[in-house]
Amino acid sequence: MEYGKPEMMATAIMREIKPGDVVFHGLASSTPMVAMKAAKALGIEFTYVTLSDGVDHDWSRPPYVASTLTENTYTGSVATFGLDEIFDLFASGKGDIAFLSCLQMDKEGRIAMSYLGGDYDHPKLRGPGGAGSATLTPITPRTTIWKTTHDKKTFVEHVDFATTSPAIDKEFTVITPLCIFRKPIGEKYLKLDCIFPYTTIEEVKENTAWVIDETEVPVMDPPTEAELAAIKRVDPNNILAFEFK
């Protein structure tokens, strides 16, 4: 079965989930939404919470729009759980992994979500601000940042204004269309962890503004037939492709 960058990213996201996890993703998160539904279709047992306030919604209902603040992630929920309660859940140590995104990121994993260019009062681009990123990144045992573009405008040497930063004592992972970066616990900088089957270390370096020291890294296994079938089952409308257009 054929696959491309959307399916590879969704697969990489699914593989981050462990049985028993309490998993969160936020608003405008169509890529992790499809990945979460597909993980459920694969039979991975985990608790799925989102900004829609639903807990473990009916994952078999295919998403019909890219929004994650609709019945896409609410209908059939076993409980209602507000965002304030989600923050309390993770702050109390009962959440396991959060899938978040960013406007820009630097080698330390510092995330820009507030603005790009200019200054805070007169930005070239105003972002959504801290919200879940600023609240969850410092307290979540495993933060995974997903970004469907990988270029030097996104992965910069140094962000001008960091909305939030990784906690030194917690796991921090970045999934892009080309590769996965990880910041080992106790270390300051991101390291290239693996690349995807269709790319090379050279391509990753050419599209990253900071210096990548690694010369050899593993190549992640491509999606299995079961993983691709799960994606197709939960996403017949191909919402997964939305962020890659």
C-alpha positions as CSV (number, residue, x, y, z in Angstrom):
1,M,0.0,0.0,0.0
2,E,1.4,3.4,-1.0
3,Y,2.1,6.1,1.5
4,G,3.5,9.7,1.6
5,K,4.5,12.2,4.2
6,P,1.0,12.5,5.8
7,E,0.8,8.8,6.4
8,M,4.4,8.6,7.6
9,M,3.8,11.5,10.1
10,A,0.6,9.9,11.3
11,T,2.4,6.6,11.8
12,A,5.2,8.2,13.7
13,I,2.7,9.9,16.0
14,M,0.8,6.6,16.6
15,R,4.1,4.9,17.5
16,E,4.6,7.5,20.3
17,I,1.5,6.2,22.2
18,K,1.9,3.6,24.8
19,P,-0.9,1.3,26.1
20,G,-2.5,3.0,29.1
21,D,-1.5,6.5,28.2
22,V,-3.7,9.6,28.8
23,V,-3.2,11.5,25.5
24,F,-4.0,15.1,24.6
25,H,-3.9,17.2,21.5
26,G,-5.2,20.7,21.0
27,L,-7.0,22.9,18.5
28,A,-6.4,22.8,14.7
29,S,-4.7,19.4,15.1
30,S,-6.1,17.4,12.2
31,T,-2.9,15.3,11.8
32,P,-2.8,14.0,15.4
33,M,-6.6,13.7,15.3
34,V,-6.4,11.2,12.5
35,A,-3.4,9.5,14.1
36,M,-5.3,9.1,17.4
37,K,-8.4,7.6,15.7
38,A,-6.1,5.2,13.7
39,A,-4.3,4.2,16.9
40,K,-7.7,3.3,18.4
41,A,-8.5,1.3,15.3
42,L,-5.2,-0.6,15.8
43,G,-6.5,-1.6,19.2
44,I,-4.1,0.5,21.3
45,E,-5.8,1.0,24.7
46,F,-5.4,4.7,25.7
47,T,-7.5,7.6,27.0
48,Y,-8.0,10.3,24.4
49,V,-8.8,13.9,25.6
50,T,-9.0,17.0,23.5
51,L,-10.3,20.6,23.5
52,S,-13.7,19.4,22.4
53,D,-14.3,18.4,26.0
54,G,-15.0,14.8,25.0
55,V,-13.2,11.8,26.5
56,D,-12.7,8.8,24.3
57,H,-15.2,9.8,21.6
58,D,-16.4,7.4,19.0
59,W,-13.2,7.1,17.0
60,S,-14.9,5.1,14.3
61,R,-16.8,8.2,13.1
62,P,-14.7,9.6,10.2
63,P,-13.8,13.3,10.5
64,Y,-15.5,15.4,7.8
65,V,-13.6,18.7,8.4
66,A,-10.1,19.4,9.6
67,S,-11.3,21.1,12.8
68,T,-10.8,19.3,16.1
69,L,-13.3,21.5,17.9
70,T,-16.4,19.7,16.5
71,E,-18.2,16.5,16.9
72,N,-15.2,14.9,15.2
73,T,-13.7,14.5,18.7
74,Y,-16.9,14.7,20.8
75,T,-19.7,12.5,19.6
76,G,-19.9,9.3,21.5
77,S,-17.7,10.5,24.3
78,V,-17.8,8.5,27.5
79,A,-17.5,11.7,29.6
80,T,-17.2,15.5,29.3
81,F,-13.9,17.0,30.5
82,G,-13.1,20.7,30.2
83,L,-9.8,22.3,29.2
84,D,-9.3,23.6,32.8
85,E,-9.8,20.0,34.0
86,I,-7.3,18.7,31.4
87,F,-4.7,21.2,32.7
88,D,-5.4,20.1,36.3
89,L,-5.1,16.5,35.2
90,F,-1.7,17.0,33.7
91,A,-0.5,19.3,36.5
92,S,-1.4,16.5,39.0
93,G,0.8,14.0,37.0
94,K,-2.0,11.9,35.6
95,G,-1.5,12.9,32.0
96,D,1.2,11.1,29.9
97,I,1.7,12.7,26.5
98,A,0.6,15.9,24.8
99,F,0.8,16.5,21.0
100,L,1.3,20.2,20.4
101,S,2.6,22.3,17.5
102,C,4.5,25.6,17.0
103,L,5.2,28.5,14.6
104,Q,9.0,28.2,15.0
105,M,11.4,26.2,17.1
106,D,15.1,26.4,17.8
107,K,17.8,23.8,18.8
108,E,16.9,24.1,22.5
109,G,13.3,23.2,21.7
110,R,12.1,26.7,22.6
111,I,8.8,27.2,20.9
112,A,7.5,30.5,19.3
113,M,3.7,30.6,19.4
114,S,3.1,34.3,20.2
115,Y,4.5,36.2,17.3
116,L,7.1,36.2,14.4
117,G,9.0,39.2,13.2
118,G,8.9,42.7,14.6
119,D,8.3,42.9,18.3
120,Y,5.6,41.8,20.7
121,D,3.5,44.9,20.2
122,H,4.1,45.2,16.5
123,P,4.6,41.7,15.1
124,K,4.7,40.7,11.4
125,L,2.6,37.7,12.4
126,R,0.6,37.3,15.5
127,G,0.2,33.7,16.7
128,P,-2.3,32.1,19.1
129,G,-0.1,32.6,22.2
130,G,0.7,30.2,24.9
131,A,-2.5,28.3,25.7
132,G,-1.9,24.6,25.9
133,S,1.8,24.8,24.9
134,A,2.8,27.1,27.7
135,T,0.8,25.2,30.3
136,L,1.5,21.6,29.3
137,T,5.1,21.6,28.0
138,P,6.7,22.2,31.4
139,I,4.6,19.6,33.2
140,T,3.9,16.8,30.8
141,P,6.1,13.7,31.1
142,R,6.3,13.4,27.3
143,T,5.7,16.4,25.0
144,T,5.6,15.7,21.3
145,I,5.7,18.6,18.9
146,W,4.4,17.9,15.4
147,K,4.9,20.2,12.4
148,T,3.9,19.4,8.9
149,T,6.6,21.7,7.3
150,H,10.3,21.3,7.7
151,D,12.4,24.3,6.5
152,K,14.8,26.9,7.8
153,K,12.0,29.4,8.4
154,T,10.4,26.9,10.9
155,F,13.5,25.3,12.5
156,V,15.6,28.3,13.3
157,E,18.9,28.9,15.1
158,H,17.2,31.0,17.8
159,V,13.6,32.1,18.3
160,D,13.1,35.8,19.0
161,F,10.5,35.2,21.6
162,A,10.0,31.8,23.3
163,T,6.4,31.2,24.3
164,T,7.6,28.1,26.2
165,S,10.6,25.8,26.6
166,P,11.0,22.0,27.3
167,A,11.5,20.9,30.8
168,I,15.0,19.6,31.4
169,D,13.7,16.6,33.4
170,K,11.0,15.5,30.9
171,E,11.0,13.8,27.4
172,F,10.6,16.1,24.4
173,T,10.1,14.9,20.9
174,V,9.7,16.7,17.5
175,I,8.1,15.0,14.5
176,T,8.4,16.6,11.1
177,P,7.7,15.3,7.6
178,L,11.4,14.3,7.3
179,C,12.5,13.1,10.7
180,I,12.2,12.9,14.4
181,F,14.3,15.0,16.9
182,R,14.5,14.2,20.6
183,K,15.9,16.1,23.5
184,P,17.3,13.5,26.0
185,I,16.3,14.1,29.6
186,G,19.0,16.3,31.3
187,E,20.4,17.6,28.0
188,K,20.0,21.1,26.5
189,Y,19.8,20.5,22.8
190,L,17.7,18.5,20.4
191,K,19.4,15.6,18.6
192,L,18.4,14.0,15.3
193,D,16.9,10.7,16.4
194,C,15.9,9.1,13.1
195,I,15.0,9.9,9.5
196,F,12.1,8.7,7.4
197,P,12.5,6.2,4.6
198,Y,12.2,8.7,1.7
199,T,14.7,11.3,3.0
200,T,18.4,11.6,3.9
201,I,20.4,13.2,6.7
202,E,21.7,15.7,4.1
203,E,18.1,16.8,3.2
204,V,17.3,17.2,6.9
205,K,20.5,19.3,7.4
206,E,19.7,21.5,4.3
207,N,16.3,22.3,5.7
208,T,17.3,23.0,9.3
209,A,18.9,26.3,10.4
210,W,20.9,24.9,13.3
211,V,23.9,22.7,12.9
212,I,23.1,19.0,13.1
213,D,26.1,17.0,14.4
214,E,24.8,13.5,13.8
215,T,26.3,11.7,10.8
216,E,24.4,8.4,11.1
217,V,21.0,7.8,12.5
218,P,18.4,5.0,12.1
219,V,15.8,5.0,9.4
220,M,12.3,4.6,10.8
221,D,10.4,1.6,9.4
222,P,7.8,2.7,6.9
223,P,4.1,2.3,7.9
224,T,2.9,-1.3,8.0
225,E,0.0,-2.5,6.1
226,A,-2.0,-2.6,9.3
227,E,-1.1,1.0,10.2
228,L,-2.0,2.2,6.7
229,A,-5.3,0.2,6.7
230,A,-6.2,1.8,10.1
231,I,-5.5,5.3,8.7
232,K,-7.7,4.6,5.7
233,R,-10.4,3.1,7.8
234,V,-10.8,6.1,10.1
235,D,-10.1,8.8,7.4
236,P,-12.0,8.0,4.2
237,N,-12.3,11.7,3.5
238,N,-8.5,12.2,3.6
239,I,-8.6,14.9,6.2
240,L,-5.0,13.9,7.0
241,A,-3.9,15.6,3.7
242,F,-5.3,19.0,4.8
243,E,-2.2,20.3,6.5
244,F,0.1,19.2,3.7
245,K,-1.5,21.1,0.8
